[in-house]
Amino acid sequence: MSALSDQLVTFAILAYLIAMISHAVEYALGNARAVARPAAPARELVGAGVGARAGGPVDAPVASADALPDAPIAKADAAPAGGDRSADRGLLAGRAAVWITALAAALHLAATVTRGIAADRMPWGNMYEFVLTVSFVGAAAWLAVLWKRPSLRRLGLFLTLVMVLLLAFAEMKLYVEVVPLTPALQSYWFIVHVSTISFSSGIFLLGVVPAVAFLMRNGYERGRRSFPYTLAKRLPAAAGLERLTFTLHAFAFPIFTFAVIAGAIWAEAAWGRPWGWDPKETWAFISWVVYAGYLHARATPSVRRNVATWIAILGFLTMLMNLFGVNFFFTGLHSYAGVS
């Protein structure tokens, strides 16, 4: 089962890579006119001035950008006028990319499950297995978002790129042989704590994709034509990307909060104290504070939306530090990564 899991991870990486290439083909050949742009401002309502004073969700000149419907974005999947064959091929490549991503996610899930069967435990005993689980949650959440809002398909280029990089790094640098669970982890709190931290981390992983895309698209809509803003030429409208960023973070944050609390309860049972400022505990607290700051900034009208989004990206960087940096550079009670 362990060998099968290793092979399935390799196949999953290849499938994500093919999906990324297919998304890139759609991105290159797609009709830019089919992508949503901020609509021409309609007659403003009485309350529109509030959004203008707050800077609006995209800091754009259009005060009512946050009220833009998602319906125009859905036109991106329509065949372009005039029978543009290149755009038709791009559309076909984009649809194929979605199905290949679904296949890659299925292989990804099978690799994680077979790893757990081989170890005769939940597959979260070391950093390699944790990365497998977190990245799968991100991919599955992306497919759920895409099923709900297919107009966001072009974000798949960036999501599949993240999947390829994470899984390739895990396979080349983090891989360890299957070993039994260490005695300190043999508790039902292992399932409660690690499952919730994995799930919330996977949603945060997905949430950083529209966050970065929003910053690029927002700059493009404001007239910036230098790199990297030109990469956002064919992305959906900035307002929709910003709303998706907020939705994902608002969904993940309570789960992450519960995971931290569950970890403290488990630490009390295992080590005799709920909190000891262990490096991983410290960075989990830092991540919690930063994400709480993002949600507070997002709910504050006077804070510009691009500033709030930068806070969300900072939160994800602290999560990466907690996942990789702490395990490589520090030693503590959470040193179960299995790497040196």
N, C-alpha and C positions, 0 to 999 in steps of 0.2 A: 504493500500500500504506500509505503514511503517513496519508493521509486516511481510509482504511478503518479503520486502527487507532484514530484519533481518534474516529470514529463508534462503534466497538465499545466503547470506554471509556465513552462517554456512555450507551450502551444498558446496559452492565454496571451503571453507577451506578443507573440507573432500575430495573433488575431487583433489585438489592440493596435499594433503597428499598421496592419493592413487597413483597419478602420480609420486610423489617423491619416493615412495616405488618401483614402477615399474622401474624407472630409476636406483635405487640402485640395483635391481636384475640384470638388464643388466650390470651394472658396475661391479658386482661381478662375473657374469658368462661369460661376454663377452670375446672374444678372443683377448688378448693383441696384438697378431701379426697382427691383422687387423687394428690397429690404426696406423695412419701415424707417421713415424719417419723422422728426417732429412735425406734426401737422401744422398747417398754417393756423395761427391763433384765431379761434372763433371769437365771437363777441363775449367779453369777459363778464362773469357774474359779479355780484356785489362783493363776495368774499374772496375774490381772486387776489386782491391786494395783500392778503395775509401770506400767501405762498410767495409773492414777490419779495416781501420784506424778509422772509426766511431764506431767500436765496433759491427756493425751489429745489426739487430733488436732484436736478442735474446742473444747477447753477447756470442755466442757459437763459437767454434773453426772454424766452417764452415763459410767462409767469405761471401758466396753467399746465405745465408739462406733466405734473404728477397725475393730472386727470386724463391724460391721453389713454384711450382704450387700447387693449391688446389686439383688437380685431385687425388693424392694418398690417400687423406683423405677419398674420397668418397668410397674407398674400404671397409671402416668400416661397411658398410651396406650389404656387400656381405656375403654369407654363407661360413663359414670356411671350409677349405679343410679337408678331412678325416671324414666328417660327425660328428663332435663333437656335441653331443646332448646338452651338457650344454650351449655351445655357441649358438646353435639354440634357446634354451629357452630364453637366454639372448637377442637375436635379437628380438624375439617375444615380450618380455617384453618391450623393448625399443620402438618398434612401437606402442604398446598399450599405453605406457606412453604419447606419442605425442597426440594421440586421446583423452586421458583423460585430458591432459592439455588444449586442445581445448575446451572440455566440461566445464572444470573449468572456463576458460576465458569467455565462454558464460554465465555461471551462475553469474560470477563476473560482467559482463556488465549488466545483467538483474537486479542485486541487486543495482547497481549504478543508473540505469535509474528509477527503481521504487522508490528509495529514492528521486530522483528529482521530480517525479510525486507527491509523498506524500507531499513534501515541497512546491510544485507549484513554483519552481525556479530551477536554475542550482544547482546540488548537490555539491557545493563547499563552503558552509557557515561556516564550522567548520573543525577542524583538522581530525575528524573521516571521514568525507566525502572527504576531500582532500587526505587522505591516500588511501581510496578506489579508487579514480580516478587515482592517480599516479601509484599505483600498477597495476591497469588494463592496463594502457598505457605500462608499462614494460612487462606485460605478452603478450599483443597483438603484441608489437614490437618483442618479442622473437619468436612468431609463424611466423611472417613475415620473420625474419632472417632464421628460420629453413626451411621455404618453399623454400627460395633461396639457402640455403646451408645445406642440410640435414645431411651432414657429421659432423656437430657440435652438433648432438643430445645429446651426453653425457653431454654436459653442462647443459642440462635440470635438472639434479640432483641438481645442485646448485641453478638454477633459481627457481625451485619449492620449495626448502627449504626457500629461501628468501620470496616467496609468502606466505607460511604457517606462517612464523614468523611475517611478517608485518600484515597480516589480523587477525591473532589471537590476536596480541597486540592491534590492532585497536578495535576489538570486545570486549576485556576484559577491556582495560584501557582508551580508547578514546571515547567510545560510548556515545552519547547524544541523547535525544529525538529530533524529528523534530520540529524546531522552525522557525518562519519567519526570513527573512534576516534583519540584523540590518540596520538602515537608512543610515549609512556611506557607506554601500556596495551597495546601490541601485543606480547603474549607469551602463551604457553600457560598461564602462571601466572595470567593474567587470568581464564581459565575456572575454574581450580582454586580460586583464592582467592575470587572473587566468587560463584561458584555455592554454595560451602559457607557463606559468610557470609550470603547471601540465604536459604538454606534454614533455617539455624539461627535467623536473625532472624525468619523467618515463624513458626517454632514458638514462639519466645518471645512473639511477638505474640498467638498463640492462647492461650498459657499464662497471660497476664495476665487474660484474660476469666474463667476459673473462679477465679482468685486473688481478684479483686475480688468476684465472686459469693459465694465462700466467706466472706469477711469480713462481708458483709451477712447471709447466711443464718445464720452462726454467731451473730451478734448477735440475730437474730430468734428463733432457737431458745433463746437465753438470756433471752428475755423483753423484749427491747428493741422498743418499738413506735413509735419516732420515725423520721423520715427520716434516712438512706436505707434503714434496716433493713426498713421495711414493703414496699419493692420486692422483697424476697426471699421474700415470703409464699408464692409458688407455685413457687419454685425447688426443685430436688432437694435431698436432705439434705446438710448441710455436710460430713459425713465423706467422701462420694463426690466432692464438688467439690475438697476438699483433696487427695485421692489423685490426682485427674486433674491438678491443678496440679503436683504433684511428678513425676508420670510424664512430662509434657510437658517440664519443665525438665531432668529427668535424661536424657531422650533428646536434647535440643538441646545441652546443655552440651559433651559431647565433640566434637560437630561444630563448635561455635563455637571450641573450643580448637584444633582442627586448622586452622580458617580463619585464626586469628591467627598460628599457626606458619607456615602457607603464605604469609601476607602478609610475614612477616619474611624468609623465604627469597627471595621475589620482590624485596623491598627491597634485599637484599644484591646481587642480580644487576643491579637497575636503578639503584640510587643508591650502591652501594659500601658500604653499612652495613645490618645487619639491623634496627636499632632506633635512632631518633633523637629520640624524644619529640616527634614531630610531633603537632599537636592531635588528629587522628583516631586515631593510635596510642595516645596517652595515654588517650583516652576509651574505646578498645577495651580497654585494660588495666584501667581502672576498672570497666567492665562485667564483665569476666572475674572480677575480685576479688569484686564484689558477688554475682554468681551463684554463685561458689564458696562464698561465705559463706552463701548461702541453703541450698545442698545440705548444707553442714556443720551448719548450724542445724537443718535438717530431720532429720538423722541423730542429733542429740543429744537424748536423752530429757528432759533438764532444760529444754530450750527449748520454750516454748509454741508451738503450731502457728500461732496468729494472728501471733505475733512473726516467725516464719520467713516467713510469707506476705507480711508487710510488706516484708521484705528482697527477696523476689522482685519485688514491685511497684517498689521502688527500683531494682532492676536494669533493669527495663524503661524507667524514666525516664532512666537513663543511656544506654540504647540510643537513645532519642529524641533526647537531647542530641547523641549521636554522629552521628545521621543528619541532623538538622535544624540544631541549634545550631552545631555545628562548621562546617558549610557556609555558614551565614549570618553568623556573627560572627567567624570566624577565617580566616586564610590560611595555607596550608601546602602540602606536596607532594601532598596528596590533594585539592586543589581542582579536582575534575572535575565539580562539581554542575551547571554550566551555568546557574546563576542568580546574580544580583548582589544 
